[in-house]
Amino acid sequence: MSDFPKFVEIREEGPREGFQIEKKIYPIEQRIELINLLSDTGLKRIQVGSFVSPKYVPQMADTGELFERIKRVDGVAYTALWLNDKGFRKAMTAHNVDIDARLLFYPSDTFSRQNNNASSMEMREKQREWVRLYKAENLPVDAAYVMTAFGCNFEGNISQERVLDDFRFLIDLCAEENIDLPILVIADTMGWGNPEAVKRMIGALRELAPTARIGMHIHDTRGMGIANMYAALSMGVDMFESSIAGLGGCPFAGHGHARAAGNVCTEDAVFMCHELGIETGIDLDKVILAAQKTEEIIGAPLMGRVMHTGGLDKYRKGK
Amino acid sequence: MSDFPKFVEIREEGPREGFQIEKKIYPIEQRIELINLLSDTGLKRIQVGSFVSPKYVPQMADTGELFERIKRVDGVAYTALWLNDKGFRKAMTAHNVDIDARLLFYPSDTFSRQNNNASSMEMREKQREWVRLYKAENLPVDAAYVMTAFGCNFEGNISQERVLDDFRFLIDLCAEENIDLPILVIADTMGWGNPEAVKRMIGALRELAPTARIGMHIHDTRGMGIANMYAALSMGVDMFESSIAGLGGCPFAGHGHARAAGNVCTEDAVFMCHELGIETGIDLDKVILAAQKTEEIIGAPLMGRVMHTGGLDKYRKGK
């Protein structure tokens, strides 16, 4: 039985996921131009950059300036990633940041230390602090993420039970504080998922939290991205995080070859949704233009497909 | 309901699909080396080249010599493509060709003319001649292909009814001649398919021919390749044609950008099958080595993913 949603929300992570993994630091003007193009596609949420340590991620050091210089479009949220209180404070004091109040958790202790400089158990306690912080700032929590949900390059297989246990912790935490938790996001940070594992995970998470909205953060590291998204769609998942042209990858995820570790590709994801009769509110041709600009900026072939061939509309009636 | 097969046969088309679309003619020694690597992976059928007009496809002009110089491995079939009687005769007189007696049909009249220099209706009549030719040569028919089964860059949408009608013609033709037709192959020549369209087509074809084995020839032109393969697997399809490193594409299919029009990628397909618990008889690490060699020969980044990151076995137990 398939249970496809009628409308899917696609959140763009390319400007952050994409440029953080590149060795080179690209001129801010190019990133502004790309974000402005993305703003015109119908995407409603764009992650512009991250407020993280410039020592470890120098590519994101000018995130504050980026927020000041992009052309904001009404109805589009411009968000940022942060991983600790200090980053959150920076985001709060920067100009024009749409604060995306997230909770994060890692079933992999090693990756938690690599990405967040805190053990898994410390991160649990930090989530409690974050919830209070968001509450004090009057920010509704947007989503709770469980990272490396299908496996971890450092710790190997991650059991479904561990992932569910982490979601249970985050759900209970929010319940204790009497706040809503609108979206539970399963993140396949290192590209370990396959379509059947995705379906099993979603099924189990629905049993745990029958009324929660479920989202997915997908990496296409091993070519399963679109198939995993299809599997999730067939289970009714209606929020996906993707990256223009398939850019991206986490610099601390232990991948050998950065260029292959990107997120599921925005324009390919949009194409699939439309072909399946699912609306996205996104203009495929415009998102293809943004992808082509991304490839031009990076100056090397990127992994997206539809940007190289175009969609089907121009062919559908024949020549 | 899913109906995954226990074992899937993956047929390698890269040496033919891959090099026919490249503008450059690669030295025969490189193609020999690649085919020899592929022979050692567990793949049981490798399409070495094609016997087609060297005027239109000069990249395949040395196919006869290629067959003479590769190192044959017992149990591996080395096949060739041809599109007319002349090509078939060349294949029959060349050395060491494992003749792959195919029937071909095109619901798209324009593509039939482009690819085969014959109208759709002429191709129907030719299939009758081919069946008699194979019979006279004592060659069992291996498979019947219906090309551009999901749509055509020249003629636009192709209805399921047209595709089924073509399969019906080929099935009846074989029945009239009293010969078996072991595999019906749905070919998404131009990358128009999506996972739901794939499922609908397979379901309808099973109703038409309940006992036939169904195979798929998939192009990843718009990034749907692995998702389409997953959809087909879930419907019990157990034969796929793929291309090492995702090489390939038909030079007459009207694609703008050759490098993006390739087949579903062999090593990514093998990876997915193994992750789904489906056996292929293929060694993933060896097929990754062959993909890396392919990228080295082409001298540009290719679309395969797993060849850039490796499989999961080395990570599964953690570091």
Interface residues (C-beta under 8 A of the other chain):
Chain A: T110 G151 C152 N153 F154 E155 G156 N157 G191 W192 N194 P195 E196 A197 D220 T221 R222 G223 M224 I226 A227 M229 Y230 A231 H255 G256 H257 R259 A260 A261 C265 D268 F271 M272 E275 L276 A300 P301 M303 G304 R305 V306 H308 T309 G310 G311 L312 Y315 R316 K317 G318 K319
Chain B: T110 G151 C152 N153 F154 E155 G156 N157 G191 W192 N194 P195 E196 A197 D220 T221 R222 G223 M224 I226 A227 M229 Y230 A231 H255 G256 H257 R259 A260 A261 C265 D268 F271 M272 E275 L276 A300 P301 M303 G304 R305 V306 H308 T309 G310 G311 L312 Y315 R316 K317 G318 K319
